[in-house]
Amino acid sequence: MTDTLSITSSQSQDNVNIMIFHLSGTLDAASEDALCEYAREAFDGGAVSLLLDLNDLEYISSAGLRALHNIFKMCTPDEEVKAAREVGEPYKSPYFKLAGASPSVYSVLNIAGFLHNIPFYPTMDEALKSFSTK
């Protein structure tokens, strides 16, 4: 297992407002701030949506989950979440999505309840297509 997190980024070729982060290694207390800072810079730079490619993420800790929660809050308007709650619907973010996690990372995301509000797609292609249908 890699003890560090590598983050590379790209933009969707179909929509320049979608930033894609490709994560490799370990998302934990040592790397959560770096991921949040990358996300903050992307949104400050004009990105509207963020897709995390988790294909090469080997491990996610509770601190990594905290980073995902902070990014969710960063890119999700509070009024949209409140409106969904008022009608009794679960809120699924159209702005922040995950793709391609290994079975172990997927299990952690699922058990922690993150997949209730953050859409997950098995492949990057499916995730990218989902942005055009929001």
Phi and psi restraints in degrees (value plus and minus 20) as a CYANA .aco file:
   2 THR   PHI     -98.4   -58.4
   2 THR   PSI     115.1   155.1
   3 ASP   PHI    -106.7   -66.7
   3 ASP   PSI     -21.6    18.4
   4 THR   PHI    -145.3  -105.3
   4 THR   PSI     148.3   188.3
   5 LEU   PHI    -132.1   -92.1
   5 LEU   PSI     110.8   150.8
   6 SER   PHI    -128.4   -88.4
   6 SER   PSI     110.9   150.9
   7 ILE   PHI    -143.5  -103.5
   7 ILE   PSI     100.8   140.8
   8 THR   PHI    -138.0   -98.0
   8 THR   PSI     134.0   174.0
   9 SER   PHI    -151.0  -111.0
   9 SER   PSI     136.3   176.3
  10 SER   PHI    -172.7  -132.7
  10 SER   PSI     147.8   187.8
  11 GLN   PHI    -130.9   -90.9
  11 GLN   PSI     129.4   169.4
  12 SER   PHI     -81.6   -41.6
  12 SER   PSI     117.1   157.1
  13 GLN   PHI     -92.0   -52.0
  13 GLN   PSI     -44.8    -4.8
  14 ASP   PHI    -108.2   -68.2
  14 ASP   PSI     -44.5    -4.5
  15 ASN   PHI    -167.2  -127.2
  15 ASN   PSI      90.6   130.6
  16 VAL   PHI     -89.8   -49.8
  16 VAL   PSI     -31.9     8.1
  17 ASN   PHI    -104.8   -64.8
  17 ASN   PSI     -19.9    20.1
  18 ILE   PHI    -125.7   -85.7
  18 ILE   PSI      95.6   135.6
  19 MET   PHI    -116.3   -76.3
  19 MET   PSI     118.6   158.6
  20 ILE   PHI    -136.0   -96.0
  20 ILE   PSI     106.4   146.4
  21 PHE   PHI    -128.8   -88.8
  21 PHE   PSI     106.9   146.9
  22 HIS   PHI    -121.3   -81.3
  22 HIS   PSI      93.7   133.7
  23 LEU   PHI    -121.0   -81.0
  23 LEU   PSI     118.0   158.0
  24 SER   PHI    -159.6  -119.6
  24 SER   PSI     111.8   151.8
  25 GLY   PHI      89.2   129.2
  25 GLY   PSI    -150.7  -110.7
  26 THR   PHI    -143.1  -103.1
  26 THR   PSI     107.2   147.2
  27 LEU   PHI    -123.7   -83.7
  27 LEU   PSI      85.8   125.8
  28 ASP   PHI    -167.4  -127.4
  28 ASP   PSI    -184.4  -144.4
  29 ALA   PHI     -79.5   -39.5
  29 ALA   PSI     -50.9   -10.9
  30 ALA   PHI     -95.2   -55.2
  30 ALA   PSI     -38.9     1.1
  31 SER   PHI    -141.9  -101.9
  31 SER   PSI     -26.7    13.3
  32 GLU   PHI     -81.3   -41.3
  32 GLU   PSI     -61.2   -21.2
  33 ASP   PHI     -84.3   -44.3
  33 ASP   PSI     -58.3   -18.3
  34 ALA   PHI     -83.4   -43.4
  34 ALA   PSI     -63.8   -23.8
  35 LEU   PHI     -84.0   -44.0
  35 LEU   PSI     -63.6   -23.6
  36 CYS   PHI     -83.3   -43.3
  36 CYS   PSI     -58.0   -18.0
  37 GLU   PHI     -87.3   -47.3
  37 GLU   PSI     -60.9   -20.9
  38 TYR   PHI     -78.1   -38.1
  38 TYR   PSI     -65.1   -25.1
  39 ALA   PHI     -83.8   -43.8
  39 ALA   PSI     -64.8   -24.8
  40 ARG   PHI     -78.6   -38.6
  40 ARG   PSI     -64.4   -24.4
  41 GLU   PHI     -83.7   -43.7
  41 GLU   PSI     -58.9   -18.9
  42 ALA   PHI     -84.0   -44.0
  42 ALA   PSI     -65.6   -25.6
  43 PHE   PHI     -89.2   -49.2
  43 PHE   PSI     -58.5   -18.5
  44 ASP   PHI     -83.6   -43.6
  44 ASP   PSI     -48.4    -8.4
  45 GLY   PHI    -105.3   -65.3
  45 GLY   PSI     -17.7    22.3
  46 GLY   PHI      90.7   130.7
  46 GLY   PSI     -24.2    15.8
  47 ALA   PHI     -84.6   -44.6
  47 ALA   PSI     120.9   160.9
  48 VAL   PHI    -123.2   -83.2
  48 VAL   PSI     -52.9   -12.9
  49 SER   PHI    -151.5  -111.5
  49 SER   PSI     133.2   173.2
  50 LEU   PHI    -152.0  -112.0
  50 LEU   PSI     111.9   151.9
  51 LEU   PHI    -137.9   -97.9
  51 LEU   PSI     104.7   144.7
  52 LEU   PHI    -118.8   -78.8
  52 LEU   PSI     101.3   141.3
  53 ASP   PHI    -108.2   -68.2
  53 ASP   PSI      89.0   129.0
  54 LEU   PHI    -120.1   -80.1
  54 LEU   PSI      -8.8    31.2
  55 ASN   PHI     -72.8   -32.8
  55 ASN   PSI     -58.0   -18.0
  56 ASP   PHI    -127.2   -87.2
  56 ASP   PSI      -8.3    31.7
  57 LEU   PHI     -99.4   -59.4
  57 LEU   PSI     100.3   140.3
  58 GLU   PHI    -108.3   -68.3
  58 GLU   PSI     -49.1    -9.1
  59 TYR   PHI    -176.6  -136.6
  59 TYR   PSI     123.1   163.1
  60 ILE   PHI    -153.1  -113.1
  60 ILE   PSI     109.1   149.1
  61 SER   PHI    -120.3   -80.3
  61 SER   PSI    -198.6  -158.6
  62 SER   PHI     -82.2   -42.2
  62 SER   PSI     -52.9   -12.9
  63 ALA   PHI     -86.8   -46.8
  63 ALA   PSI     -55.6   -15.6
  64 GLY   PHI     -85.2   -45.2
  64 GLY   PSI     -59.5   -19.5
  65 LEU   PHI     -83.3   -43.3
  65 LEU   PSI     -58.2   -18.2
  66 ARG   PHI     -81.4   -41.4
  66 ARG   PSI     -59.4   -19.4
  67 ALA   PHI     -82.6   -42.6
  67 ALA   PSI     -63.4   -23.4
  68 LEU   PHI     -83.0   -43.0
  68 LEU   PSI     -60.7   -20.7
  69 HIS   PHI     -81.6   -41.6
  69 HIS   PSI     -64.1   -24.1
  70 ASN   PHI     -84.4   -44.4
  70 ASN   PSI     -58.1   -18.1
  71 ILE   PHI     -88.4   -48.4
  71 ILE   PSI     -61.1   -21.1
  72 PHE   PHI     -75.4   -35.4
  72 PHE   PSI     -68.2   -28.2
  73 LYS   PHI     -84.9   -44.9
  73 LYS   PSI     -54.9   -14.9
  74 MET   PHI     -84.7   -44.7
  74 MET   PSI     -56.5   -16.5
  75 CYS   PHI    -127.9   -87.9
  75 CYS   PSI     -16.6    23.4
  76 THR   PHI    -134.3   -94.3
  76 THR   PSI      99.5   139.5
  77 PRO   PHI     -84.1   -44.1
  77 PRO   PSI     108.7   148.7
  78 ASP   PHI     -75.3   -35.3
  78 ASP   PSI     -57.5   -17.5
  79 GLU   PHI     -84.4   -44.4
  79 GLU   PSI     -49.4    -9.4
  80 GLU   PHI     -90.0   -50.0
  80 GLU   PSI     -60.9   -20.9
  81 VAL   PHI     -85.6   -45.6
  81 VAL   PSI     -64.1   -24.1
  82 LYS   PHI     -82.5   -42.5
  82 LYS   PSI     -61.1   -21.1
  83 ALA   PHI     -83.0   -43.0
  83 ALA   PSI     -59.8   -19.8
  84 ALA   PHI     -85.6   -45.6
  84 ALA   PSI     -61.9   -21.9
  85 ARG   PHI     -82.1   -42.1
  85 ARG   PSI     -60.2   -20.2
  86 GLU   PHI     -81.5   -41.5
  86 GLU   PSI     -52.1   -12.1
  87 VAL   PHI    -117.8   -77.8
  87 VAL   PSI     -14.1    25.9
  88 GLY   PHI      56.1    96.1
  88 GLY   PSI       0.8    40.8
  89 GLU   PHI    -121.9   -81.9
  89 GLU   PSI     123.8   163.8
  90 PRO   PHI     -91.0   -51.0
  90 PRO   PSI     123.7   163.7
  91 TYR   PHI    -111.4   -71.4
  91 TYR   PSI     104.7   144.7
  92 LYS   PHI    -131.6   -91.6
  92 LYS   PSI     100.5   140.5
  93 SER   PHI     -86.6   -46.6
  93 SER   PSI     106.2   146.2
  94 PRO   PHI    -106.9   -66.9
  94 PRO   PSI     -22.1    17.9
  95 TYR   PHI    -126.2   -86.2
  95 TYR   PSI     -41.6    -1.6
  96 PHE   PHI    -154.3  -114.3
  96 PHE   PSI      99.4   139.4
  97 LYS   PHI    -157.2  -117.2
  97 LYS   PSI     138.1   178.1
  98 LEU   PHI    -142.1  -102.1
  98 LEU   PSI     129.8   169.8
  99 ALA   PHI    -165.7  -125.7
  99 ALA   PSI     125.6   165.6
 100 GLY   PHI      50.5    90.5
 100 GLY   PSI      10.2    50.2
 101 ALA   PHI     -92.9   -52.9
 101 ALA   PSI     129.2   169.2
 102 SER   PHI     -86.3   -46.3
 102 SER   PSI     143.0   183.0
 103 PRO   PHI     -76.2   -36.2
 103 PRO   PSI     -58.3   -18.3
 104 SER   PHI     -90.3   -50.3
 104 SER   PSI     -61.3   -21.3
 105 VAL   PHI     -88.8   -48.8
 105 VAL   PSI     -62.0   -22.0
 106 TYR   PHI     -78.3   -38.3
 106 TYR   PSI     -62.7   -22.7
 107 SER   PHI     -80.6   -40.6
 107 SER   PSI     -64.1   -24.1
 108 VAL   PHI     -82.2   -42.2
 108 VAL   PSI     -66.1   -26.1
 109 LEU   PHI     -80.4   -40.4
 109 LEU   PSI     -61.6   -21.6
 110 ASN   PHI     -89.1   -49.1
 110 ASN   PSI     -69.8   -29.8
 111 ILE   PHI     -80.9   -40.9
 111 ILE   PSI     -57.6   -17.6
 112 ALA   PHI     -95.5   -55.5
 112 ALA   PSI     -28.6    11.4
 113 GLY   PHI      67.3   107.3
 113 GLY   PSI     -13.0    27.0
 114 PHE   PHI     -87.1   -47.1
 114 PHE   PSI     -46.8    -6.8
 115 LEU   PHI     -99.7   -59.7
 115 LEU   PSI     -22.3    17.7
 116 HIS   PHI     -92.7   -52.7
 116 HIS   PSI     -53.7   -13.7
 117 ASN   PHI    -136.0   -96.0
 117 ASN   PSI     -37.8     2.2
 118 ILE   PHI    -134.2   -94.2
 118 ILE   PSI      95.0   135.0
 119 PRO   PHI     -83.1   -43.1
 119 PRO   PSI     120.0   160.0
 120 PHE   PHI    -141.4  -101.4
 120 PHE   PSI     119.0   159.0
 121 TYR   PHI    -148.9  -108.9
 121 TYR   PSI     119.8   159.8
 122 PRO   PHI     -82.9   -42.9
 122 PRO   PSI     -51.5   -11.5
 123 THR   PHI    -148.0  -108.0
 123 THR   PSI     139.0   179.0
 124 MET   PHI     -84.7   -44.7
 124 MET   PSI     -59.6   -19.6
 125 ASP   PHI     -78.9   -38.9
 125 ASP   PSI     -65.8   -25.8
 126 GLU   PHI     -83.4   -43.4
 126 GLU   PSI     -60.4   -20.4
 127 ALA   PHI     -84.7   -44.7
 127 ALA   PSI     -65.8   -25.8
 128 LEU   PHI     -84.1   -44.1
 128 LEU   PSI     -59.5   -19.5
 129 LYS   PHI     -83.8   -43.8
 129 LYS   PSI     -52.7   -12.7
 130 SER   PHI     -85.1   -45.1
 130 SER   PSI     -46.8    -6.8
 131 PHE   PHI     -88.0   -48.0
 131 PHE   PSI     -51.5   -11.5
 132 SER   PHI     -98.4   -58.4
 132 SER   PSI     -30.0    10.0
 133 THR   PHI    -127.5   -87.5
 133 THR   PSI      -6.8    33.2
